[in-house]
Amino acid sequence: MKLNWAERWVVNNPVRVLEQGFHVRWFGRVKPLRARDVVLEVGCGRGAGAVLTVEQLGPAHVCAMDLDHQMIRRGMRYVAPSLRSKISFYVGDLESLPHASASMDAVFCYGVLHHVPDWRRAVSEIHRVLKPGGSLYLEELYPALYQNFITRHLLAHPEEDRFRSSDLKAALDAAGLKLLDALELKAVGILAVLSKAGGE
Ligand SMILES: C[S@@+](CC[C@H](N)C(=O)[O-])C[C@H]1O[C@@H](n2cnc3c(N)ncnc32)[C@H](O)[C@@H]1O
């Protein structure tokens, strides 16, 4: 589901870039990327996460996708010319990823699953495109933050079948994504690194 005006303002904001910088540094401490890694960022928004990933974690390439063509256009403008060969953008849907199975070394997903109506399908798509041993770097929010008595009037999200901490962790585990480490405020949200079984 695309963002409304209020959430566009929240994510296309310098404060969000500072916050994502913290997330990327923590991800790198838990499980660094390798220089040969090709990674996918789902729901990339205007591309700040993809830029931070290239600058701080140094993969070979980031495929950055979003449902919203306006975000993709912003992303193409946001990335400095010197980084453009490292990041490719496309419009797509996380519920049906246009990538071969076991083709990605890592998937980054910053605050996107709670926007997806069939989020369990999205989790299974992420698992499908990851190589054995590949990692999911995840930031997610829970309904107490985005569907409370204030935010439910300001923000637009799917309303059916939303997940809390235990639902999300159970779905990730059932899909075959094992938790390596997490920072979590149980009512608010989670930052987590997970791994698909197998690999080196
Ligand atoms: C809260 S924003 C986060 C943007 C960016 N990842 C960030 O952290 O600043 C959620 C993003 O997910 C995108 N999105 C929502 N549903 C999607 C889907 N089914 N497939 C791909 N992107 C989706 C939205 O267009 C939006 O850009």
The ligand as an SDF file (V2000), in Angstrom:
LIG
                    3D

 27 29  0  0  0  0  0  0  0  0999 V2000
    7.2220    3.4240    5.5290 C   0  0  0  0  0  0  0  0  0  0  0  0
    7.8510    3.5190    3.8800 S   0  0  0  0  0  0  0  0  0  0  0  0
    9.5500    3.1240    4.1260 C   0  0  0  0  0  0  0  0  0  0  0  0
   10.4220    3.6510    3.0170 C   0  0  0  0  0  0  0  0  0  0  0  0
   11.9180    3.3590    3.2250 C   0  0  0  0  0  0  0  0  0  0  0  0
   12.1650    1.9270    3.2570 N   0  0  0  0  0  0  0  0  0  0  0  0
   12.3890    4.0060    4.5210 C   0  0  0  0  0  0  0  0  0  0  0  0
   12.6540    3.2710    5.4740 O   0  0  0  0  0  0  0  0  0  0  0  0
   12.5000    5.2230    4.5780 O   0  0  0  0  0  0  0  0  0  0  0  0
    7.2040    2.0290    3.1320 C   0  0  0  0  0  0  0  0  0  0  0  0
    7.5770    1.9070    1.6670 C   0  0  0  0  0  0  0  0  0  0  0  0
    7.1310    0.6390    1.2090 O   0  0  0  0  0  0  0  0  0  0  0  0
    6.5360    0.7970   -0.0540 C   0  0  0  0  0  0  0  0  0  0  0  0
    5.6070   -0.3280   -0.2500 N   0  0  0  0  0  0  0  0  0  0  0  0
    4.4020   -0.5160    0.3330 C   0  0  0  0  0  0  0  0  0  0  0  0
    3.8620   -1.6730   -0.0840 N   0  0  0  0  0  0  0  0  0  0  0  0
    4.7560   -2.2440   -0.9330 C   0  0  0  0  0  0  0  0  0  0  0  0
    4.7700   -3.4420   -1.6940 C   0  0  0  0  0  0  0  0  0  0  0  0
    3.7340   -4.3010   -1.6720 N   0  0  0  0  0  0  0  0  0  0  0  0
    5.8440   -3.7030   -2.4610 N   0  0  0  0  0  0  0  0  0  0  0  0
    6.8990   -2.8380   -2.4980 C   0  0  0  0  0  0  0  0  0  0  0  0
    6.9360   -1.6730   -1.8150 N   0  0  0  0  0  0  0  0  0  0  0  0
    5.8810   -1.3800   -1.0300 C   0  0  0  0  0  0  0  0  0  0  0  0
    5.8560    2.1600    0.0080 C   0  0  0  0  0  0  0  0  0  0  0  0
    5.6060    2.6980   -1.2760 O   0  0  0  0  0  0  0  0  0  0  0  0
    6.9020    2.9550    0.7830 C   0  0  0  0  0  0  0  0  0  0  0  0
    7.8600    3.5570   -0.0410 O   0  0  0  0  0  0  0  0  0  0  0  0
  1  2  1  0
  2  3  1  0
  2 10  1  0
  3  4  1  0
  4  5  1  0
  5  6  1  0
  5  7  1  0
  7  8  2  0
  7  9  1  0
 10 11  1  0
 11 12  1  0
 11 26  1  0
 12 13  1  0
 13 14  1  0
 13 24  1  0
 14 15  1  0
 14 23  1  0
 15 16  2  0
 16 17  1  0
 17 18  1  0
 17 23  2  0
 18 19  1  0
 18 20  2  0
 20 21  1  0
 21 22  2  0
 22 23  1  0
 24 25  1  0
 24 26  1  0
 26 27  1  0
M  CHG  2   2   1   9  -1
M  END
$$$$
